[in-house]
Amino acid sequence: MNQQTVLNNVLNNYAKAVAVGAYDSKLVGLGNKCDNVRQYWEDRYTRYVLSPGIRRLYERKRDEDGGGIRIMDLGCGAGEGWNIFTTLPRTSPTLDAQFNSLLNGSDIEFYKGVDISPAMIEKAESIHAHHNQTQFMVADLDRGLPVDSSETPYDIYFSSYGSLSHLSDDSLSKLVGDICEHMGDRAIFVADLLGRYSYEWPCYWGEFQGKGNHMQTYSMSYLYPPERRNTEDVERFPIRYWGGEEIDHFLRMIAENMNVYVGEFQLCDRSILVGRHTDTGEFNAEVSPFRSAINSLHAIDRRTDLSQLIFNYQPHPNHPHINRFFQNLQSAWNALVYGCIESLDMWRNPEKLLSEPPIECPPIVLDSIRILRRLINQAPNLHFDDPRANLIEPQLAYLLRNLEWNFQQGLGASHGLLAIYEFHR
Ligand SMILES: C[S@@+](CC[C@H](N)C(=O)[O-])C[C@H]1O[C@@H](n2cnc3c(N)ncnc32)[C@H](O)[C@@H]1O
């Protein structure tokens, strides 16, 4: 694919996504961009992981100069970064009547969103017209950080949902170098990338084909109904899939060359088994449609066939370390799913239901099964509802989410790899 075709495909892809309303945040529910997994797993996970670093930044700024926070959103789409920053949880959850967000709009001095897609920028401007401290701009990050020489440094150089995976290694290296040059004494850099070792695409785990070119083909075919996913009007474009160690090494090299230090950092796998391409099977015909199964667990008045959640991992011949990771997750995940199925089968037998689950599972699975059993025991007392669909299945979804979080190691073994780095001079 030549440069011009790549650019046209990226622009057409996102213009179509905007045209079908994917970036209006209205298409919620089962099969849309803001589906249940995006709302209940991905957005929450991103916020949770971001919170500790943003809290440190917020408290430092408050103690130093009392100024608000400046954020630059790289590949901002419809400006969803704004929503993420204004709904960050305080680090420890509370059960108080009010949910207190870590930052309010008034804590943000300036939020600048840049994106290559004019359609996205137009959408962002219309969504955020009432936020005075926002500004949006069409810019190509392949050319580096779009700032002018007098522009005040940002506290956070942010990206979400794969934007920086559109960049080649050279472009990302230039962008990060520019950030190191532009930042003040300290900054947080957030790279949200596609994980190289996601089970959605084992075809990409191997060595890179061709010197210097680390990009592989991707598509957002999940935005289309199944019968149209393989048609020609679905754009394909190159994407850089990253491993955790690989991006860590890459970022540290750039920082070192720019005489910038790396302080606290976090690498996190987000959506290990629930990436959008589990539903399309476009890059791995063996993967089960976990995303739609989890979407269904969260849906109201909808009972899910729980056997769809069983994970059958096929080991990769060349990646023992990644195999071990997935095999451990597979045992725990399946133990929890089977534990739920078996416990539901016992619902008429409280004595059996409240007996101890088998102890050969990891403690997190045992605790999860105990929670489910107590809930199943109580559920029939909710006389008017469908307790299986509306209480037990969402609870199972949250417990599986918890399991993912506890198992993740930031390997890039997931749809999304979040890299959060604090840089300082
Ligand atoms: C998957 S979307 C994510 C959008 C947004 N960050 C979100 O969280 O929804 C990726 C975004 O990166 C933008 N993008 C792709 N290549 C880019 C480039 N070279 N320069 C700037 N933006 C780019 C796309 O237009 C698109 O809006």
The ligand as an SDF file (V2000), in Angstrom:
LIG
                    3D

 27 29  0  0  0  0  0  0  0  0999 V2000
   -9.3930    4.3650   17.0580 C   0  0  0  0  0  0  0  0  0  0  0  0
   -9.5180    6.0890   16.8850 S   0  0  0  0  0  0  0  0  0  0  0  0
   -9.4470    6.6300   18.5680 C   0  0  0  0  0  0  0  0  0  0  0  0
  -10.0520    7.9800   18.7330 C   0  0  0  0  0  0  0  0  0  0  0  0
  -10.1350    8.5100   20.1590 C   0  0  0  0  0  0  0  0  0  0  0  0
   -8.8230    8.6980   20.7440 N   0  0  0  0  0  0  0  0  0  0  0  0
  -11.0190    7.6420   21.0470 C   0  0  0  0  0  0  0  0  0  0  0  0
  -10.6060    7.3420   22.1610 O   0  0  0  0  0  0  0  0  0  0  0  0
  -12.1070    7.2880   20.6340 O   0  0  0  0  0  0  0  0  0  0  0  0
   -7.9290    6.5370   16.2370 C   0  0  0  0  0  0  0  0  0  0  0  0
   -7.8260    8.0030   15.8690 C   0  0  0  0  0  0  0  0  0  0  0  0
   -6.4930    8.3010   15.4290 O   0  0  0  0  0  0  0  0  0  0  0  0
   -6.5690    9.2310   14.3450 C   0  0  0  0  0  0  0  0  0  0  0  0
   -5.3240    9.1820   13.5470 N   0  0  0  0  0  0  0  0  0  0  0  0
   -4.9160    8.1570   12.7600 C   0  0  0  0  0  0  0  0  0  0  0  0
   -3.7150    8.4800   12.1710 N   0  0  0  0  0  0  0  0  0  0  0  0
   -3.4050    9.7280   12.6160 C   0  0  0  0  0  0  0  0  0  0  0  0
   -2.3240   10.6100   12.3420 C   0  0  0  0  0  0  0  0  0  0  0  0
   -1.3180   10.2820   11.5140 N   0  0  0  0  0  0  0  0  0  0  0  0
   -2.3270   11.8320   12.9330 N   0  0  0  0  0  0  0  0  0  0  0  0
   -3.3540   12.2080   13.7620 C   0  0  0  0  0  0  0  0  0  0  0  0
   -4.3880   11.3940   14.0480 N   0  0  0  0  0  0  0  0  0  0  0  0
   -4.4270   10.1670   13.4840 C   0  0  0  0  0  0  0  0  0  0  0  0
   -7.8090    8.7840   13.5900 C   0  0  0  0  0  0  0  0  0  0  0  0
   -8.3170    9.7740   12.7290 O   0  0  0  0  0  0  0  0  0  0  0  0
   -8.7670    8.4130   14.7410 C   0  0  0  0  0  0  0  0  0  0  0  0
   -9.5580    9.4890   15.1350 O   0  0  0  0  0  0  0  0  0  0  0  0
  1  2  1  0
  2  3  1  0
  2 10  1  0
  3  4  1  0
  4  5  1  0
  5  6  1  0
  5  7  1  0
  7  8  2  0
  7  9  1  0
 10 11  1  0
 11 12  1  0
 11 26  1  0
 12 13  1  0
 13 14  1  0
 13 24  1  0
 14 15  1  0
 14 23  1  0
 15 16  2  0
 16 17  1  0
 17 18  1  0
 17 23  2  0
 18 19  1  0
 18 20  2  0
 20 21  1  0
 21 22  2  0
 22 23  1  0
 24 25  1  0
 24 26  1  0
 26 27  1  0
M  CHG  2   2   1   9  -1
M  END
$$$$
